[in-house]
Amino acid sequence: MSANVQRDVIRSRQFDQAFIDEILAEPGGEHLLDCWSCGTCAATCLVRRYESSFNPRLVLHKAGLGLREAVLSSPEIWHCSACDACYDRCPKEIHISDVMKAIRAIAIREGYEPPGPFAEVDEDVCSGCAVCTRACPYEAIERVERIVAIADGETRHVAQVDKYLCMHCGVCVAACPSGAMSLEVFSDQELLMRMGAGGWLEQKGFLDGGDVEEPRILLFVCQWSLRTDAELQRVAERYGDRVQVVNLPCSGRVDPSMILLALTKGADGVLVVGCEDGDCHYLRGTYLGRSKVALLDTVLGQMSAIEAGVRMAPQRVRFARLTAYDRYVLPRLIDEFSAEIEALQVTPTVSVE
């Protein structure tokens, strides 16, 4: 055996029956030992498509052996987003997400923390409207009272994020009307910078008489609906500067104001790509993304009527669904969308597939 080969050796003293009993006693953890370790969950898991190190089968196997420290210190126990895509295929009908939740409950009690990033609230800006509270798919945000320092004893309500529940989908950031919510890597400032990288938004588009032969498309893509970077690389090679790609943690993170900004700054069309229904990593993120695009129908229709032309026609925005198993589909979506914009003469309705 090569001297460079390292093997993990599990000592019998690491088996902690008390840890197993704790999990079994937690709500949702009672099915821990029912797992066959067949790997069906790992083959189905949406997280695993994007985070290859995540293996729910292995987490449950280690927990079933009583490996307390190895399980509770692992960042993988925080990755499960409770999408339950694995449940329909599990031969033992185990809700893996419930078992993971039980393990996390023990981890929280023992002082372990999730790796983050988490949504953050600027309390000086927050109006306490609770829009983010209602939008959050994981009930990770609550409305709490804060004492105003400049007024004796006076209080006001602000949002507060529970970092143990936050799954960093960014839905709250897009929902916040006051701009008080932020998320590292996917903040408004970061997305705006990606949208305008290389001065892209300052260039005239196809519909505005720019020096371009084909429409310029801004592409918002959910990172879970398109697994490989190679797919995005093919888009870059095929379309060059004509297509600007902005990754999102979820299609529910898309902000209508950013879509409107893009249309007024040179983009001929905005294509938002989310997951298939029932395949959303963040429970209802696809629904929220589609709803925002659909609501723009009225707004863009009114603006188009005022402009008396196609400048803000609703057909310039489209929502499309894509599964992570699809390959080579994105260029077809872009080509179809480009053809619709080229043929644009009137203002029909927003296309939501």
BELBEL-V641261 format. One record per pair of residues at least 24 apart in sequence whose C-alpha atoms are under 8 Angstrom apart, sorted by the first residue. I is the first residue (numbers start at 1). J is the second residue. If there is no record, write none. Layout:
i:j
I:J
I:J
This chain:
i:j
14:66
14:67
14:68
15:65
15:66
15:67
15:68
16:65
16:66
16:67
16:68
17:65
17:66
18:66
19:63
19:66
19:67
19:68
20:63
20:64
20:65
20:66
22:106
23:99
23:102
23:103
23:106
26:102
26:105
27:98
27:102
28:95
28:98
28:99
28:101
28:102
29:98
29:99
29:100
29:101
29:102
29:103
30:99
31:94
31:99
32:60
32:63
32:64
32:99
33:64
34:92
34:94
35:60
35:61
35:92
35:94
36:92
37:61
40:86
40:89
40:90
41:86
41:87
41:89
41:90
42:86
44:85
44:86
44:89
45:85
45:86
46:85
46:224
46:281
47:79
47:80
47:224
47:281
49:224
49:227
49:324
50:223
50:224
50:227
54:79
56:96
72:103
72:104
72:106
72:107
72:112
73:107
73:112
75:114
75:115
77:103
77:104
78:104
78:114
78:115
79:167
81:167
81:281
81:282
81:283
82:281
82:282
82:283
83:279
83:280
83:281
83:282
83:283
85:279
108:164
113:164
114:163
114:164
116:163
116:168
117:168
117:183
117:184
118:163
118:166
118:167
118:168
118:183
118:184
119:161
119:163
119:166
119:168
119:170
119:172
119:173
119:181
119:182
119:183
119:184
120:161
120:181
120:182
120:183
121:159
121:160
121:161
121:180
121:181
121:182
122:180
122:181
123:158
123:159
123:180
125:178
125:179
125:180
126:158
126:159
126:178
126:179
126:180
126:181
127:157
127:158
127:178
128:156
128:157
128:158
128:159
129:158
130:158
130:159
131:172
131:175
131:176
131:177
132:159
132:171
132:172
132:173
132:175
132:176
133:159
133:172
135:171
135:172
135:175
136:171
136:172
137:282
137:283
137:284
137:285
138:165
138:166
138:167
139:165
140:164
140:165
140:166
168:249
169:249
169:250
169:252
169:253
169:282
170:249
170:250
170:252
170:253
171:250
171:252
171:253
171:285
172:253
173:253
174:252
174:253
174:254
174:255
175:255
186:248
186:249
191:246
192:258
194:246
195:244
195:245
195:246
195:262
200:241
200:244
200:266
201:262
201:265
201:266
201:267
202:265
202:266
203:265
203:266
204:265
204:266
204:267
205:266
205:267
205:268
206:268
207:268
207:311
208:266
208:311
214:242
214:338
214:342
215:242
215:267
215:268
215:269
215:338
215:341
215:342
216:242
216:243
216:266
216:267
216:268
216:269
217:242
217:243
217:244
217:267
217:268
217:269
217:270
217:271
217:334
217:338
218:243
218:244
218:245
218:246
218:262
218:267
218:269
218:270
218:271
219:243
219:244
219:245
219:246
219:270
219:271
219:272
219:273
220:245
220:246
220:247
220:248
220:251
220:254
220:270
220:271
220:272
220:273
221:245
221:246
221:247
221:248
221:250
221:251
221:272
221:273
221:274
222:247
222:248
222:249
222:250
222:251
222:273
222:274
222:275
223:247
223:248
223:249
223:250
224:249
224:250
224:275
224:280
224:281
224:324
225:273
225:274
225:275
225:276
225:321
225:322
225:323
225:324
226:322
226:323
226:324
226:326
227:324
227:325
231:327
231:328
231:330
235:330
235:331
250:274
250:282
250:285
250:286
251:275
251:285
251:286
251:288
251:289
251:290
252:284
252:285
252:286
252:287
252:288
252:289
252:290
253:285
253:289
254:289
255:292
256:292
256:293
256:296
263:312
268:316
268:341
269:316
269:317
269:338
269:341
270:316
270:317
270:318
271:317
271:318
271:319
271:320
271:334
271:337
272:317
272:318
272:319
272:320
273:319
273:320
273:321
273:322
274:319
274:320
274:321
274:322
275:321
275:322
275:323
275:324
276:321
276:322
276:323
277:321
279:323
289:319
290:319
290:352
293:317
293:318
293:319
293:350
293:352
294:350
294:351
294:352
296:350
297:349
297:350
301:347
301:349
304:347
309:345
309:346
309:347
310:344
310:345
310:346
310:347
313:346
313:347
313:348
314:347
314:348
314:349
314:350
315:340
315:341
315:344
315:347
315:348
315:349
315:350
315:351
316:341
316:350
317:350
317:351
318:350
318:351
318:352
319:351
319:352
319:353
320:352
320:353
321:353
